[in-house]
Amino acid sequence: MDDCVFCSIVNKTLDKELLYEDDKVVVFKDILPKAPVHLLIVSKEHILSINHIQDSQEDLAGHMINIARKMALKYGVYETGYRLMFNVGKDGGQVIPHLHLHLLGGKFLEG
């Protein structure tokens, strides 16, 4: 999608430092971090949200979680703890309508 900021990052038309990339996802720092470590694991394919994953794409969410685990280890929150969060839709707190997983850690997270 032309107006999707995450698609622009995935397609490298918007400059953003990627911390990780493979054939399914990219990882980068959130621009408005809510924790010392706040990374976004973003699907390369433009999928609006978890609600829009098709049966043929069911491995994608598991892949995203596995990459988040590896990033937690790399960024020092694996042992102390971290939160993984998919926001779904406006009322679920999803700001950008493109499938992404938040990894937050580095401090005690209430709630």
C-alpha positions as a Markdown table, in Angstrom:
| # | Residue | x | y | z |
|---|---|---|---|---|
| 1 | Met | 0.0 | 0.0 | 0.0 |
| 2 | Asp | 1.3 | 3.4 | -1.0 |
| 3 | Asp | 0.2 | 5.2 | 2.2 |
| 4 | Cys | 1.2 | 2.6 | 4.7 |
| 5 | Val | 4.3 | 3.7 | 6.7 |
| 6 | Phe | 5.2 | 0.1 | 7.5 |
| 7 | Cys | 5.1 | -0.8 | 3.8 |
| 8 | Ser | 7.4 | 2.1 | 3.1 |
| 9 | Ile | 9.8 | 0.8 | 5.7 |
| 10 | Val | 9.6 | -2.8 | 4.4 |
| 11 | Asn | 10.1 | -1.6 | 0.8 |
| 12 | Lys | 12.9 | 0.7 | 1.9 |
| 13 | Thr | 11.4 | 3.8 | 0.5 |
| 14 | Leu | 11.4 | 5.3 | 4.0 |
| 15 | Asp | 14.8 | 5.2 | 5.7 |
| 16 | Lys | 14.6 | 3.2 | 9.0 |
| 17 | Glu | 17.4 | 1.3 | 10.7 |
| 18 | Leu | 16.4 | -2.4 | 10.6 |
| 19 | Leu | 17.6 | -4.5 | 13.5 |
| 20 | Tyr | 16.6 | -7.7 | 11.8 |
| 21 | Glu | 15.2 | -8.8 | 8.4 |
| 22 | Asp | 14.2 | -12.1 | 6.8 |
| 23 | Asp | 11.8 | -13.2 | 4.1 |
| 24 | Lys | 8.7 | -12.7 | 6.3 |
| 25 | Val | 9.4 | -9.8 | 8.8 |
| 26 | Val | 11.5 | -6.8 | 9.6 |
| 27 | Val | 12.3 | -5.5 | 13.1 |
| 28 | Phe | 13.0 | -1.9 | 14.2 |
| 29 | Lys | 12.7 | 0.3 | 17.2 |
| 30 | Asp | 9.3 | 2.0 | 18.0 |
| 31 | Ile | 9.5 | 5.8 | 17.4 |
| 32 | Leu | 7.5 | 6.4 | 20.6 |
| 33 | Pro | 8.9 | 3.8 | 23.0 |
| 34 | Lys | 6.9 | 2.8 | 26.1 |
| 35 | Ala | 9.9 | 0.9 | 27.6 |
| 36 | Pro | 13.7 | 0.9 | 27.4 |
| 37 | Val | 13.4 | -1.9 | 24.8 |
| 38 | His | 10.4 | -1.4 | 22.5 |
| 39 | Leu | 10.8 | -3.1 | 19.2 |
| 40 | Leu | 8.3 | -3.8 | 16.4 |
| 41 | Ile | 8.2 | -7.0 | 14.5 |
| 42 | Val | 6.4 | -6.2 | 11.3 |
| 43 | Ser | 5.1 | -8.5 | 8.6 |
| 44 | Lys | 6.6 | -7.8 | 5.2 |
| 45 | Glu | 3.2 | -8.7 | 3.6 |
| 46 | His | 0.6 | -6.0 | 4.1 |
| 47 | Ile | -1.9 | -7.7 | 6.3 |
| 48 | Leu | -4.2 | -5.3 | 8.3 |
| 49 | Ser | -4.2 | -7.2 | 11.6 |
| 50 | Ile | -4.4 | -10.6 | 13.3 |
| 51 | Asn | -8.0 | -10.6 | 12.2 |
| 52 | His | -7.0 | -10.6 | 8.6 |
| 53 | Ile | -4.5 | -13.6 | 8.7 |
| 54 | Gln | -5.7 | -16.3 | 6.3 |
| 55 | Asp | -5.4 | -20.0 | 7.0 |
| 56 | Ser | -2.6 | -20.2 | 4.6 |
| 57 | Gln | -0.7 | -17.6 | 6.6 |
| 58 | Glu | -1.2 | -19.2 | 10.1 |
| 59 | Asp | 2.6 | -19.8 | 10.5 |
| 60 | Leu | 3.3 | -16.1 | 10.3 |
| 61 | Ala | 2.2 | -15.2 | 13.9 |
| 62 | Gly | 4.3 | -18.0 | 15.3 |
| 63 | His | 7.3 | -16.8 | 13.2 |
| 64 | Met | 6.8 | -13.3 | 14.6 |
| 65 | Ile | 6.8 | -14.6 | 18.2 |
| 66 | Asn | 9.9 | -16.7 | 17.6 |
| 67 | Ile | 11.7 | -13.6 | 16.2 |
| 68 | Ala | 10.6 | -11.6 | 19.2 |
| 69 | Arg | 12.1 | -14.2 | 21.5 |
| 70 | Lys | 15.4 | -14.0 | 19.6 |
| 71 | Met | 15.3 | -10.2 | 19.8 |
| 72 | Ala | 14.6 | -10.4 | 23.6 |
| 73 | Leu | 17.7 | -12.4 | 24.0 |
| 74 | Lys | 19.8 | -10.1 | 21.8 |
| 75 | Tyr | 18.6 | -6.9 | 23.5 |
| 76 | Gly | 19.0 | -8.2 | 27.1 |
| 77 | Val | 15.4 | -8.7 | 28.3 |
| 78 | Tyr | 15.1 | -12.5 | 27.8 |
| 79 | Glu | 16.0 | -13.3 | 31.4 |
| 80 | Thr | 14.4 | -10.4 | 33.2 |
| 81 | Gly | 11.1 | -10.6 | 31.2 |
| 82 | Tyr | 9.3 | -8.8 | 28.4 |
| 83 | Arg | 5.8 | -8.3 | 27.0 |
| 84 | Leu | 4.6 | -9.3 | 23.5 |
| 85 | Met | 1.5 | -7.5 | 22.2 |
| 86 | Phe | -0.6 | -7.6 | 19.1 |
| 87 | Asn | -3.0 | -4.7 | 19.0 |
| 88 | Val | -6.0 | -5.4 | 16.8 |
| 89 | Gly | -8.2 | -2.6 | 15.5 |
| 90 | Lys | -8.8 | 0.9 | 16.7 |
| 91 | Asp | -10.4 | -0.1 | 20.0 |
| 92 | Gly | -7.5 | -2.5 | 20.6 |
| 93 | Gly | -5.0 | 0.3 | 20.3 |
| 94 | Gln | -3.8 | -0.4 | 16.8 |
| 95 | Val | -2.5 | 2.8 | 15.3 |
| 96 | Ile | -1.1 | 1.6 | 12.1 |
| 97 | Pro | -3.3 | -0.9 | 10.1 |
| 98 | His | -0.5 | -3.3 | 9.3 |
| 99 | Leu | 0.3 | -6.5 | 11.2 |
| 100 | His | 3.0 | -5.9 | 13.8 |
| 101 | Leu | 4.0 | -7.3 | 17.2 |
| 102 | His | 5.3 | -5.1 | 20.0 |
| 103 | Leu | 8.2 | -6.4 | 22.1 |
| 104 | Leu | 8.6 | -4.3 | 25.3 |
| 105 | Gly | 11.0 | -4.9 | 28.2 |
| 106 | Gly | 13.8 | -3.4 | 30.3 |
| 107 | Lys | 11.6 | -2.2 | 33.2 |
| 108 | Phe | 8.7 | -3.5 | 35.2 |
| 109 | Leu | 5.6 | -3.3 | 33.0 |
| 110 | Glu | 2.3 | -2.9 | 35.0 |
| 111 | Gly | -1.0 | -4.1 | 33.7 |
